[in-house]
Amino acid sequence: MDVKDRLLVNLADLEKAKTRLEEVLRQERNDFMRDSTVQRFEFGFELAWKTGKLFLEFLGKVGVNSPREVILELAGNEVMKDTEKWLDFLEFRNWCAHMYGEERLGEVYGMAENLVVEVGKEVGAIEERIK
């Protein structure tokens, strides 16, 4: 499977992840749904930056490996235009992966709602560029 084919698969998976996140955001908010939102946020973010990394490979840019590097490179390529928001997602994902308290869990719904919007923009920008 070449890079473009892998990118197309990732884009379809990212759309599904976005839909799953939208589904959980429509549910009644309680501890269980909050935890589910955290999981779907983390999954969506991971898939988003890894899809971006694959897009950079499609463009011939190799060696961009960390989420931060990918976000900054994609900002320069007009894919992840709101760099500050994407870096906030990264910081929140890192916090979620190591959370030991609940002090920031209230942020998850806003972060998830913003991620849905930004993923939609990312998918659209990449699809437009690979036509």
Phi, psi and omega in degrees: 000126180279175185300318181297318179296317178296322178296318178297320176297314180298320179298319178295318178295323179293321176298318178296318179297321177297316178298318179296323178292319177299320180300313182292330179289340178275352183278160175299138184274122176209180183301318181297314181290327176298314179297322177294322178296319177301312181299316181289327175298310181301314181297314180298317179296314180302314180294324180296312183287327179289328174293320176299320178298317178295322177298318178298321176298319177302324179280356180093009180262103180254162179088006175263102194245329183271156177304318180298315179298318180296314180301313182294320179293319180291330175297319178291341179259013177061032178256308176255080189291324181270077185304318182299318179297316180294323177291327173296319177300316180299313180297319180292320177300317178297319178295316180300322183293340183233023186290135179237356179218177184252012187299333182249000185297335178297339180283346191299323183293317178295317178298316181295318179297318178294322179297320178304314181295313184292324177296319177302318178294318180299311181301314180299317181295318180291314181301321179297324184280338184261001179301000000 
